[in-house]
Amino acid sequence: MPLDTGFGELDALQDDDARASVDDPLQAHASLGEALRALRLDRGLTLEELAEKTRVRRAYLEALEEMRLDALPSRPFTIGYVRAYALAVGVDPEAAVERFKADEPVLDEPLRAPIGVPDERDPRIAAFIAGAIVIVAAIVLWNVAQRAMNASAPPPPMASQETAWKLLSQAPTGPVKLGEPLPAPVESTIPPPYETPGLAEAGEDGMGNLAPPANINDTSDDVPVDLSTLPAVFTPKGKVYDAGNPQLTSVVTLQALNGAALIVRGGDGSVYFARQLAKGEAYRVPQLTGLIIDVSDPQDFQVFVAGRSKGVLPARQVLASKLAVEPAATPLVSAPRPTTPAG
């Protein structure tokens, strides 16, 4: 066997490696960065265009081409940049990563923080914790010292037995004389009653009108209204109120014969109308189911149904629906009821 057979096979392998390196653009240069730069220039791409395509900063791409790893983030980020660069220039990203690992075989490099990320640790936290530890230690030492001082302190002085018996023998015996009794405490004065501001100006009826003086002999509440003296048809003698909704019709109208309060409630307790009506003012009751009319005095309101008089209200509380089908009150013939001034 010729001696140069082994050397011939070695030369053949080297030739194959050389041809493979020529065929693989990633192996055609001394470093991966130079190979990537050559591929970029061959594609006619600038660093700005490549940065926009790969979403990697231009400074990182430039550092990768120059293999300045100290200007790049940690190794996992750098490998990701290599893979993105290779995909952008049209070569196998895994082959590029293998070339990078072969050129930079640093497998135990600790992870570095990304460049430009500030350290969020606050030094004041460590100072606060140290101060808290010092305070707790001082409290514990103070308690220990107090216990030690109390344990080593001498006992309090005590009087001798002879002195104690002498003092006891001098104590008075027999009944004890008390002093004169103390006078009874002065009764506290009753504070003046609270008066709501503006109540005096508002008047007795809350509308600036004063109520007439009370007369203990006045029995006008017991005197019914003479219905024959009431007008047969409705004639406005003051402001006429309604529900405020033009779509709601009204058949029943209540007109105040004297100043009196009128409240109209729904079946659920909601208030549709509440006002102190003056003499002559009226309210058109809307045609709604379940409306309840509540007044201060039923004889102070005349009922009109479709514009014609039906007398006065039969009670303080009455359903509005009953007023349209039943007479409000039975006509009575008696002396006319005295009226109060309009409120």
PADOTI-258534 format. One record per residue (C-alpha): residue in one letter; x, y, z. Coordinates in pm, 1 decimal, always signed. Layout:
BEGIN
rest, xx, yy, zz
A, X, Y, Z
...
//
This chain:
BEGIN
rest, xx, yy, zz
M, +0.0, +0.0, +0.0
P, +140.5, +341.2, -92.0
L, +231.6, +562.0, +202.7
D, +57.7, +869.3, +66.8
T, -289.1, +709.1, +53.9
G, -395.8, +860.1, +387.2
F, -273.7, +1203.0, +287.3
G, -468.8, +1178.5, -36.7
E, -793.3, +1109.2, +149.7
L, -723.3, +1404.8, +384.5
D, -667.7, +1633.9, +86.5
A, -993.9, +1513.2, -63.9
L, -1185.6, +1592.4, +256.3
Q, -1030.9, +1939.0, +271.9
D, -1129.7, +2000.1, -86.2
D, -1487.6, +1892.8, -7.9
D, -1496.6, +2132.8, +289.8
A, -1366.4, +2414.4, +72.2
R, -1631.5, +2348.5, -192.4
A, -1900.9, +2332.2, +78.5
S, -1784.1, +2662.7, +225.1
V, -1804.6, +2822.4, -117.8
D, -2155.2, +2684.8, -171.2
D, -2276.4, +2798.5, +176.0
P, -2273.8, +3181.2, +195.9
L, -2272.6, +3165.0, +575.4
Q, -1935.5, +2988.0, +567.6
A, -1777.0, +3204.1, +295.6
H, -1636.5, +3464.1, +535.8
A, -1423.4, +3467.2, +844.9
S, -1711.2, +3551.9, +1078.8
L, -2087.7, +3524.4, +1080.3
G, -2119.6, +3902.9, +1093.3
E, -1921.4, +3948.4, +773.4
A, -2124.5, +3675.8, +601.2
L, -2451.9, +3842.4, +701.3
R, -2327.1, +4183.0, +585.9
A, -2227.3, +4038.3, +249.1
L, -2569.8, +3880.3, +211.8
R, -2737.7, +4213.2, +298.6
L, -2531.3, +4403.7, +46.8
D, -2595.5, +4137.4, -211.0
R, -2972.0, +4183.1, -155.9
G, -2931.5, +4562.4, -186.8
L, -3064.8, +4632.6, +164.5
T, -2953.5, +4913.7, +392.7
L, -2938.3, +4882.1, +769.1
E, -3244.9, +5107.3, +802.0
E, -3447.3, +4889.0, +565.6
L, -3330.4, +4574.4, +741.9
A, -3419.6, +4719.9, +1081.4
E, -3770.5, +4800.4, +958.2
K, -3805.9, +4451.5, +811.9
T, -3676.0, +4261.6, +1116.4
R, -3809.9, +4499.7, +1385.4
V, -3458.3, +4503.7, +1537.6
R, -3276.3, +4825.1, +1618.2
R, -3022.9, +4943.9, +1363.2
A, -2754.4, +4967.9, +1633.9
Y, -2804.4, +4600.2, +1722.7
L, -2782.0, +4492.9, +1356.9
E, -2464.3, +4695.0, +1309.4
A, -2311.2, +4543.6, +1625.5
L, -2405.9, +4195.2, +1501.8
E, -2229.2, +4252.1, +1169.3
E, -1918.2, +4365.4, +1355.7
M, -1958.3, +4084.6, +1615.3
R, -1947.0, +4335.1, +1901.8
L, -2135.0, +4120.3, +2147.9
D, -2076.3, +4361.6, +2436.2
A, -2309.7, +4609.0, +2261.5
L, -2585.0, +4347.8, +2230.9
P, -2831.1, +4221.2, +2493.4
S, -2798.4, +3878.5, +2652.8
R, -2725.3, +3566.1, +2446.6
P, -3087.5, +3451.9, +2394.2
F, -3177.6, +3795.5, +2251.8
T, -2869.0, +3791.3, +2027.8
I, -2959.7, +3446.4, +1891.6
G, -3306.4, +3577.6, +1813.4
Y, -3151.8, +3872.2, +1623.6
V, -2933.6, +3627.5, +1423.9
R, -3237.6, +3422.1, +1328.8
A, -3434.2, +3733.5, +1223.7
Y, -3137.6, +3865.9, +1021.4
A, -3097.5, +3532.9, +838.2
L, -3468.0, +3516.3, +751.9
A, -3457.2, +3872.1, +616.9
V, -3164.8, +3800.8, +379.7
G, -3305.1, +3463.5, +266.0
V, -3077.3, +3204.5, +430.4
D, -3145.5, +2920.6, +670.0
P, -3191.1, +3075.8, +1017.8
E, -3094.3, +2755.5, +1198.3
A, -2769.5, +2732.9, +999.3
A, -2694.1, +3093.5, +1094.5
V, -2756.6, +3012.9, +1461.6
E, -2526.3, +2710.1, +1440.9
R, -2252.5, +2925.9, +1285.2
F, -2298.4, +3182.7, +1563.2
K, -2273.3, +2914.1, +1833.5
A, -1963.3, +2773.1, +1664.4
D, -1797.7, +3116.9, +1651.2
E, -1907.0, +3209.6, +2004.6
P, -1925.3, +2883.6, +2205.2
V, -2014.7, +3051.1, +2537.2
L, -2271.4, +2825.3, +2694.7
D, -2253.8, +2933.7, +3061.8
E, -2281.6, +3307.8, +3012.4
P, -2519.4, +3457.7, +3270.3
L, -2818.2, +3649.9, +3141.0
R, -2761.3, +4023.1, +3119.0
A, -3033.7, +4276.9, +3164.8
P, -3158.0, +4436.3, +2843.4
I, -2971.9, +4751.3, +2751.6
G, -3153.4, +5069.4, +2844.9
V, -3380.6, +4911.8, +3110.1
P, -3342.7, +5105.0, +3438.9
D, -3292.5, +4931.1, +3768.7
E, -3626.5, +4955.2, +3945.6
R, -3490.6, +4869.6, +4289.2
D, -3543.1, +5157.5, +4528.9
P, -3256.9, +5207.1, +4776.6
R, -3498.1, +5363.0, +5023.3
I, -3662.8, +5024.9, +5077.5
A, -3340.7, +4876.2, +5215.6
A, -3295.1, +5179.4, +5441.3
F, -3652.9, +5147.1, +5566.7
I, -3608.8, +4776.0, +5644.4
A, -3280.4, +4843.5, +5827.1
G, -3443.9, +5119.9, +6032.3
A, -3735.9, +4893.0, +6125.2
I, -3497.2, +4620.7, +6239.8
V, -3306.7, +4870.8, +6455.1
I, -3628.3, +4996.3, +6618.3
V, -3751.9, +4644.9, +6695.5
A, -3414.0, +4550.6, +6842.1
A, -3413.7, +4865.0, +7059.1
I, -3759.9, +4785.3, +7195.3
V, -3660.4, +4429.7, +7280.1
L, -3340.6, +4543.3, +7454.0
W, -3531.8, +4807.6, +7651.2
N, -3782.2, +4550.1, +7780.3
V, -3503.0, +4312.1, +7876.6
A, -3320.6, +4591.4, +8061.3
Q, -3638.7, +4696.0, +8245.1
R, -3699.2, +4339.4, +8363.7
A, -3341.0, +4309.3, +8480.5
M, -3356.9, +4640.8, +8670.4
N, -3683.7, +4548.1, +8840.1
A, -3549.5, +4208.6, +8942.3
S, -3235.2, +4357.6, +9099.2
A, -3414.0, +4654.8, +9266.5
P, -3444.2, +4644.7, +9649.2
P, -3791.8, +4585.9, +9797.8
P, -3994.2, +4895.8, +9890.3
P, -3955.0, +5019.9, +10251.4
M, -4218.1, +4904.2, +10502.8
A, -4314.6, +5043.1, +10840.9
S, -4226.2, +4837.4, +11143.9
Q, -4493.3, +4642.6, +11326.1
E, -4465.8, +4868.7, +11631.8
T, -4530.8, +5181.6, +11427.9
A, -4826.0, +5019.0, +11255.8
W, -4992.1, +4928.5, +11589.9
K, -4932.1, +5280.3, +11719.8
L, -5108.5, +5436.0, +11422.1
L, -5399.3, +5194.5, +11453.8
S, -5444.6, +5277.7, +11819.6
Q, -5474.7, +5647.6, +11740.7
A, -5759.7, +5592.9, +11493.1
P, -6091.0, +5741.4, +11623.5
T, -6361.7, +5500.7, +11739.1
G, -6737.0, +5538.0, +11763.2
P, -6978.0, +5706.2, +11526.9
V, -6838.5, +5927.4, +11261.0
K, -6986.2, +6275.1, +11232.6
L, -7071.8, +6375.8, +10882.3
G, -7093.8, +6728.4, +10751.0
E, -7402.6, +6919.5, +10653.8
P, -7582.5, +6788.6, +10347.3
L, -7507.7, +6964.6, +10024.1
P, -7783.9, +7164.8, +9855.2
A, -7972.1, +7012.4, +9566.1
P, -7818.8, +7081.8, +9228.0
V, -7960.3, +7370.6, +9033.5
E, -8207.9, +7255.0, +8774.5
S, -8083.4, +7299.1, +8422.4
T, -8267.5, +7552.4, +8216.7
I, -8472.4, +7433.2, +7922.3
P, -8319.9, +7556.5, +7595.7
P, -8542.9, +7761.6, +7369.2
P, -8722.8, +7560.8, +7100.7
Y, -8548.0, +7543.1, +6765.7
E, -8707.1, +7753.8, +6495.2
T, -8650.8, +7668.1, +6131.8
P, -8487.8, +7961.7, +5950.2
G, -8736.1, +8137.8, +5722.0
L, -9042.5, +7976.1, +5881.8
A, -9174.9, +8306.0, +6012.7
E, -9140.9, +8467.7, +5670.9
A, -9316.3, +8173.9, +5499.7
G, -9629.4, +8209.2, +5712.6
E, -9854.9, +7952.0, +5863.2
D, -9952.8, +7798.4, +5529.3
G, -9596.0, +7790.0, +5391.6
M, -9680.2, +8038.1, +5113.8
G, -9637.9, +8370.3, +5293.6
N, -9994.8, +8387.7, +5422.4
L, -10081.7, +8398.3, +5789.2
A, -10362.2, +8174.3, +5907.6
P, -10654.2, +8343.6, +6081.1
P, -10645.1, +8338.1, +6461.2
A, -10792.5, +8030.7, +6615.2
N, -11135.7, +8065.3, +6772.7
I, -11231.3, +7806.7, +7025.7
N, -11599.6, +7883.7, +6968.9
D, -11570.8, +7840.5, +6589.8
T, -11765.5, +7531.1, +6481.1
S, -11744.4, +7599.3, +6111.0
D, -11590.9, +7255.1, +6047.5
D, -11921.2, +7102.1, +6142.6
V, -12126.7, +7325.0, +5912.6
P, -12183.3, +7158.2, +5572.0
V, -12170.2, +7351.7, +5246.7
D, -12498.7, +7462.1, +5094.1
L, -12467.1, +7309.1, +4748.6
S, -12741.5, +7532.7, +4611.4
T, -12507.8, +7828.1, +4637.5
L, -12234.3, +7659.8, +4431.7
P, -12200.4, +7731.9, +4058.7
A, -12358.2, +7469.9, +3829.7
V, -12078.2, +7473.3, +3573.1
F, -11703.9, +7512.0, +3603.9
T, -11578.7, +7865.5, +3572.6
P, -11204.0, +7929.3, +3613.5
K, -11141.7, +8172.9, +3897.5
G, -10766.9, +8124.9, +3921.7
K, -10486.4, +7913.4, +3784.6
V, -10589.8, +7571.1, +3652.9
Y, -10331.1, +7292.5, +3694.8
D, -10317.7, +6965.0, +3505.5
A, -10096.3, +6656.2, +3471.6
G, -9866.1, +6835.2, +3225.4
N, -9913.9, +6563.8, +2960.6
P, -10139.7, +6671.6, +2670.8
Q, -10208.7, +6307.3, +2584.0
L, -10388.9, +6248.8, +2915.2
T, -10755.0, +6347.5, +2906.7
S, -10943.8, +6473.8, +3210.5
V, -11310.7, +6452.3, +3305.6
V, -11297.4, +6541.4, +3676.5
T, -11195.3, +6890.9, +3786.0
L, -11144.2, +6993.9, +4150.2
Q, -11182.2, +7364.0, +4235.1
A, -11080.3, +7502.3, +4574.0
L, -11357.4, +7682.4, +4757.6
N, -11103.3, +7795.7, +5016.2
G, -10729.1, +7770.9, +5053.1
A, -10658.5, +7401.4, +5111.9
A, -10403.2, +7126.8, +5041.9
L, -10452.7, +6877.9, +4758.2
I, -10246.0, +6561.1, +4700.1
V, -10308.6, +6314.3, +4416.1
R, -10133.1, +5977.4, +4448.0
G, -10113.4, +5669.4, +4231.1
G, -10192.0, +5315.8, +4340.8
D, -9819.7, +5252.2, +4399.2
G, -9786.0, +5558.6, +4622.8
S, -9625.9, +5784.6, +4362.3
V, -9733.0, +6148.5, +4388.3
Y, -9882.6, +6301.3, +4073.2
F, -9975.4, +6638.2, +4222.1
A, -9925.2, +6806.4, +4559.8
R, -9992.7, +7171.7, +4622.4
Q, -10158.8, +7422.3, +4850.5
L, -10433.0, +7563.6, +4629.8
A, -10565.3, +7912.8, +4682.8
K, -10933.0, +7993.9, +4659.5
G, -11053.9, +7965.0, +4300.1
E, -10757.7, +7758.1, +4175.8
A, -10839.3, +7419.2, +4019.7
Y, -10679.2, +7091.7, +3917.9
R, -10779.8, +6869.6, +3625.1
V, -10748.6, +6506.3, +3740.3
P, -10606.6, +6280.7, +3463.5
Q, -10800.5, +5969.7, +3366.6
L, -10566.4, +5711.4, +3517.5
T, -10656.3, +5394.1, +3701.3
G, -10610.2, +5388.8, +4077.1
L, -10559.4, +5761.4, +4144.2
I, -10637.4, +5858.4, +4504.9
I, -10734.4, +6212.6, +4598.8
D, -10625.7, +6326.6, +4945.3
V, -10732.8, +6668.9, +5076.7
S, -10713.9, +6856.7, +5404.3
D, -11090.1, +6918.9, +5412.5
P, -11335.6, +6763.7, +5163.6
Q, -11575.1, +7060.2, +5189.4
D, -11304.0, +7291.7, +5055.8
F, -11317.8, +7138.4, +4704.8
Q, -11605.4, +7142.7, +4454.4
V, -11618.0, +6853.3, +4206.5
F, -11694.1, +6909.9, +3838.0
V, -11752.3, +6614.6, +3602.7
A, -11743.2, +6709.3, +3234.6
G, -11771.9, +7070.3, +3342.7
R, -12088.1, +7026.0, +3555.9
S, -12099.6, +7047.5, +3932.4
K, -12129.8, +6729.8, +4139.6
G, -12103.8, +6898.1, +4477.8
V, -11809.3, +6873.3, +4714.0
L, -11580.2, +6581.8, +4788.0
P, -11746.1, +6308.6, +4997.7
A, -11438.8, +6234.3, +5213.8
R, -11078.3, +6331.0, +5274.7
Q, -10960.6, +6037.0, +5063.2
V, -11150.6, +5913.9, +4759.9
L, -11080.8, +5732.1, +4435.3
A, -11083.6, +5965.5, +4138.8
S, -11259.9, +5704.6, +3924.5
K, -11564.5, +5709.5, +4157.6
L, -11612.9, +6082.4, +4118.8
A, -11697.5, +6047.2, +3750.2
V, -11979.3, +5795.8, +3805.6
E, -12118.8, +5884.8, +4147.6
P, -12228.5, +6215.0, +4297.5
A, -11960.0, +6359.7, +4515.8
A, -12194.5, +6460.1, +4797.1
T, -12563.4, +6464.4, +4876.6
P, -12709.5, +6816.1, +4846.3
L, -12765.1, +6968.1, +5184.7
V, -12964.9, +7273.8, +5269.9
S, -12806.0, +7463.3, +5553.3
A, -12636.3, +7788.4, +5630.4
P, -12344.5, +7869.9, +5403.5
R, -12010.5, +7789.2, +5545.9
P, -11794.5, +8092.3, +5632.6
T, -11489.4, +8111.2, +5411.6
T, -11140.7, +8212.4, +5506.9
P, -10932.7, +8462.6, +5313.0
A, -10768.2, +8322.8, +4998.8
G, -10432.7, +8161.2, +5067.1
//
